[in-house]
């Protein structure tokens, strides 16, 4: 039995002497050298007792070695579990306790503070830093540079990605080899990627966009990646003339628009792609005006990878996410019934890209994944007469800021526990840089004068930085309907212009 991801993405690298990765400092890594690192990590993981189906959790900086670790994990049939590098120890405690990984990797600087946590959950603690150094490298350095991948079925788990729920309890979305591989094949063909492409890769690799869209599409196409540790507009402008394609979140494009030299740098580019957060129509228009390129916007989520895309050939319509991908079915429903053209409905998705369910949450899986394979996304959209889909809202109040998901309930529980806070409401507001910004509205207990800065400070250590509100206001009472429910729609309307978009 083959190993689907290994066979399609990594096997051919063994004999590839040409460049696979270019780094920010000019270093080039060939395909065969990268394959050798995959092999050494594969042997190292097996030495640690990692078996097919075991979880390998990582909270590590982006590096070629981090990407090789992903490849090694899925190649031996284990399950890769990347975690946002901003997560706090309190957040990690839940993820490690829930996923029970055999191995957990972190930066060497965090090892001492996390050892008690990993010991309590029975995980082996190893380290890997941004330079590719650490105890995993020491363990693997003397291992052979060739290996045999483990056989696994197309429906075997390849990864678990956590996505928070509105109750504040995170859910582990289980993604199979076929989920990831089918999506990579479809996107590479749809977006015309081939072995002549050089992708400017400045996305993090702890979530779907950077790891499973950008990296997998490039790997399956046989192209190269300019593999940057993070996004910096000045660096991107310098390196764009060497690239043919770029994938980014809206924040990347707003920052490029403010950078001198963009029109010249973009001259030889083939394609700009945006996702993970809504791209403002203004950004789309301004980018075309400066560069002549119409950004291709698409729509996906953790549980499904990519679902829709604007066309490669044809009109890339600003404010829309295009059409369903080939092989992916989408319907818009209200109370289980498909809505008429132009009406708002919840997006339901079915196809080989749709995940296998939530880790150890059969009840939640049954709520959101129907017996006949439709995933109820909770996203609200319309579809026009030409078939273009436009996202109009999120039924679950999800906030997407800079490409990262933030669920209000998690923040509200923490804010409500701060002394003096009676109640809080967390919403997302339009932001020119991040797409949406986290915004908190607080009502105080009787006789208390709240200091917004002090409230933010009180919860800062419990939240990753991207989750922390960018602004707070205090009001006497939160608006409610006749049933007593807080009317967040009124708050969004009242404070819509807080972060000036001009």
N, C-alpha and C positions, 0 to 999 in steps of 0.2 A: 504493500500500500504506500502511495507517495505521501509527501508532505507538501500540501498545496502552496503555502507561502514561500517555503524554501525553494521549491522547484521553479516558481515563477519569478521570484525577486532576487534570490541570492546565489543560486547554484552556478549561474553563468559567470559570476564575478571571479571564480577561482582561476579562470584563464584570461582574465581581462587585465592587460598591462597598461591600458590607457587610463587617464585620470577619471576618477569617480567624484571626488570631493576636492574643492578648492577652499582653503581657509582664508580668514581675514588677513593674515600676515603673509599670504602668498604661497604657503605650503600646499603641495598637491599630494593627494593620496590616491594611489591606483586602485582599481577594482580588486586585483589580486592581494594587495596589502590589506585592504579592508576585509576581504574574505578570511585572511589569516587571523585577523583579530576576532572575527566571528567564531572561528574554529577554536581559538584559545579560550574564549569565554565559554563556549559550549562545553569544552572539557572541564573548565573550572566549575561551572554550575553542576555538572554531573558529579564531580568530586565532592561537592557539598551535599549530594544526595537528592538533587532536584530530579523529579520524575515527571513523565507526561501528566499533565493535569495540575501539577503543583503551581502555585502562584509565586511570581517573582515581582515584588513591589519595589519601586524606585522613587526616590525624591532627590534627583541629582541634576546638576547643571547640564545644559546642552553641550554636546561635544561629539566628535566622531565616535569615540568610545561608547558614549551613551546610545548612539544609534546602532552600533555593533551589538550592544547588549540586548537591545530589542530583537535584532535579527537572530542572535544566538538563542534567546529564550523561546521564540516560536519555532525555531528549527529543531529543538529537542522536544517539542510537543508540550512545553510548559506554557503558562498563561502570564502574559506581560501586564503589569499593573502600574502605569505611570501616575505619579501624584504631583500636583502643582507645587513648585518649589517655594511658594509663599505660605503653604499650610503650616499652622502652628502645631506644637506638640499635642495640644488638646484635640485638634482635628485629626492628627495622625493616629492617635489612640483609637479612635473609632474605626478608621479605615483598616488598620492592621488587625484589630480585634475582629472585624467583620469578615475580612478576606482570608485571614489566617495564612499569610504567605510563609513558605519555607525559608525564603531569603528576603531581607529588606536591605536596600542600599541607600546610603545618604552621603552627604559631603563629610569628609573627615572632621571638619570643624564642629559638626553637630553630633558626632558619634557618642561622646561621653554623656551628653545630656539626654540622648535617646536610648541608651543601653538598657536602662531599667525598664523602659516601656517595651522594647522588643523582647527582652527576656521574659516579661510577664505574659507575652502572647506566644512564646515559643518560636520566635523567628530568629534565624541566624543574621547577625548584623555585620555587613561589610561596607566598604567605603569606595567612592569613586568621585574625584573632583573634576573641575572644569578643564584641567590639563590632562585628564585621563590617568591620573595617578591615584593610588589608594590600595587598600588591602585586596580588592578583587584583582587588580592588575598584578600585584605581587603573587597572588595565588595562581594566576593564569599564565604568567610570563613565560614559563618554561614548558608550557603545554604544546602539543603539535599544532601545526598551522593547517592541518586538514582534519576532516571529521566526517562522520556519516550521520545525516539527519535522521530523526526519529519518524517512523511512519505515523500518520494520523489521518483521520477521515476529514472530508470537507466541512462537516458540521462539528468538528472538535473545537473547543474554545481556544482562541488565540490571545484574547485580551479582555480585561475588565476595566472599564472606565467609570468612575463615580460621577454621578450627576445628582445634585441635591433635589429633594422633594419639597413641596410646599409645607410639609409638616416639620421641616428642618432635618429629617433623617435622610442621609444620603443613600442613594440607590446605586448598586454596581451593575452597570449595563454589560451583559455578556455578549461579546462579539466573536463570531466564529471565523475560521480560516476563509470560508466561502463568502461571508459578509464582507471582509476586507478585500479579498482578491477580486470578487465580482465588481465591486465599486472601482477599484483601481483600473481594471481593464476597461470599464465603461468610460471613465473620465479621461483616460489616456487617449482613447479613440475619439471621443467627442471633442476634446480640446486640441487634437492633432499633435500630441507629443510624440517625439521619436528620438533616435539616438543622436541627433544633431542639436537637441535642445540643451540649454544651460539654464537651470532654474536658480534664481536668486532666492535662497531659503533663509529668511530671517525670523521665521515663526518659532515659538517654543515647541518642543516635541513631547509635552506631557498631555496633549489632548488631540482630538481627531484631526483638526485642520493641519497642524504641522507634521504629525507623525503618519497618519493614515491617508491623508490626501496628498500633501506636498511630497513627502518622502516616497510613499509607495508608487505614486504616479511616475515620479522620476525614475525610480528603480526598475519598474516594469517596462519602461520605455527605453532603457539603456542609455539615458542621457547623463549629464553631469549636474552637480549641485554646487553653487557657491554657498558654503555652509557657514552662516554667521551665527555667533552666540546669541545675538539679540538684534533688534532693529534699531538702527541709528540712521537718521536721514542723510547726514553727510557721507557716511560710509556707503549707503545705498546709491547715492548719486555718483560716487566714485566708481562703483562696481557695475552699475547698470549697463554701461557700454560693452561689458564683457558677457552679459547675459542675453537670453532670448525671451525669458518668461519670468514672471514674478507672481507669487501668491501672497496676499496680505489681508489684514483686517482694515476697516475704514480708517483707523487711526494712522496707519502707515501712509495712506494716500493724502490725508489732510496735512501731515507733516511734510510730505514730499512737495505738496503744492506751495508750502511756505519756504521752500529751499531754492536758492538760486542755482541755475544750471539744469533744472529738470527738463526743459524742452530738448536741449542738446543730448542729455544723458539717455533720453527715451527714444532717440531716433531709430535705433536699430532693434528695438524690442519687437517681439512678435505678439505678446499677450500679457495683459494685466488682469488678474483675477482677484475678486474680493469676496469675503464671507465672514462668518462667525458673529456678525453684528450687522444691523441695517446700515446700508450705505445711503447717506442722504443724497437726494436727487441733485442738490446744489454741488456736492462734491463730484458727482459723476459729470455734470456739465462743465464745471471749472477744470477738471482734469483733461477733458477732451479739448477744451479751448486752449490749454497750454501745450498739450502734447500731440493732439490729433488722434489719440487712442481712446476708444470707448471701453471703460472697465467692464469686464464680464462678471456680473454678480450671480451667485448661486446660493442655494439654501440647503442646509443639512442640520443634523443634530447628533448628539452622542449616540443615541440608540439606533440610528439608521445610516450613519455616514451621510453621503450626499443624496438628496432627493430630486432636486431640480437644478436647472441651469439656463441662463440666457444662452442663445445660440452662438456658436463660433462663427458661422456664416449666417448672415441675416441681422435683423435689428436687435441690438442689445438695449433693451428699453429701461431707461432710468426709473427707479422706484419699484421695479419688479424683480422677481427671482427666476423668471423665465418659465420653462416647460418641464414636465416630469422627464427624468432621465430615461433613456431606452431601457426597457425591461422593468421599470418601476411604475407601479400604479398609484395614482393619487385621486382621492375624492374628497369633496368638501361637504360636511354634514352638519345638521342641526337636530339634536335629539334623535340621532341615529338615522335620519333621512337626508338624502342628498339635496342640497339647496339648488335653486335655479341659478343660471348664469348671472354673474354680477352681484349675487347676494353673498353676505358673509357666512362662512361656515368653518367648522374645525377641520384641519387637515388630518386625513387618515392616509397612511402609507402602507403599501404591500409590495414586497419584492425580495430578491436575494440579498439586498443590503440590510434588511430589517433584523435587528438583534434577536438573540435566543431567549431573552427574558432578563429579569433582575436577579442577581446573585442572592440566594437564600431568602427570596421574597416571592413565593408562589402566589400569594394573595394579590400583591401589587402587580405582578405580571399578568394575572387574570383580569385585572381591572383595565389595563392599558394595551394588552395584546390579545386580540380576539382569537378564537379557536381556528378561524380560517385565515389567520395571518395578517390582519390589519392592525397597524399600530396607531393608537389614538394620541396624536402629538400634543394636543392642547393648544396648538398655535391656530390663530384665526386668520383667514385669508379670503380673497375674492379671486375669481378667474374671469378675464374679460372675453369678449367675442373672438379674439385672436388666439386665445388659449394661454396668455401670460398670467402667471399667478403673482399676486401682491399680498405680502404679509401685512395685516392691519392691526394685529395685537396678539397678546398671549393670554389665554384663558387662565393660566395659573400665575399671572403676575410676575413671570420670570423677567429679570433684568439682565441684559447682555451689555457689559461694559468693557470696551477694549477687546472684545472677543471672548471674555470669560463670563460664565453664568453665575448670577447672584440671585438667590431666592429670598424674598423679603422676610418670610417667617423666621428664618434662622437669626436674622439681625434683630427682628422685633422682640424675640424672646430674650435676647441679651440686653437690649435697651430697656425693656420693661422691668428688668431686674435691678437697674441702677437706682439707688436711693433718690427719691424725689420725683421719679418718672411714674406717672399714672398709666400712660399708654403711649404707644408709638405706632406710626404708620410709615413704612418704607416703600418708596416708589422709584421708578426710573424716569428721568427727565432727559429730553434731547440735549446732547452735548456735542459741540463742534469737533472735538478731538476723539472722544471715546464712543461716539454713537449714542450711548446712554450713560448717564451718571447716576450713582446711588444717592438718593436724597431722603432725609429723614424728617418727619414732622412729629413733634413731641407735645404731649399735654402734661402739665405738672400736677402733682398732688396739691391739695388745698393748702394755701399758705406758703408754698415753696416757690422760690425763684430759681429757675434752672439756668445753668451756665452751659451752653451748647458745647464749648470746647472741653469742659470738664467731663461731660457725658461721653463724648467721643473718646477721650483719654481712658475712661473707665472700661471701655470694651475693646480697645485697640489690641491688647495682647491676646485676645481670644479670637481674633479674625485676621485672615490673610489681608494684606494691604488692599488688594483690588476689591474686597468686599466692604471696606470701610466707607461710610457716607462721605461724599465730597462737600456736603453742606447740610446744615441742620437749622430748622426754624422751630420756634416754640409758639403754640397757639393755646388759647384757653380751653377749647374743646375740639375734638375731631368731628368732622361732619358725618352724620349717620342717616340711614334711611329709616322707614317706619318699623323695620324689623330689628333695628339696632345695629345693623352692619355698617362698618366704616365705608364711606363712599370715596374710594381712592380715585375714581374718575374725576371727582370735583377737585381733589388735591392736585392731580396732574394738570388739570385745566388752569387752576389758579397760579401754579408755579411754573408753567410750561416755559416761560422765557427767562427763567433764573440764570441759566448758563447761556449767555448771548451767543447766537449762531452766526451773527454777521461777520 
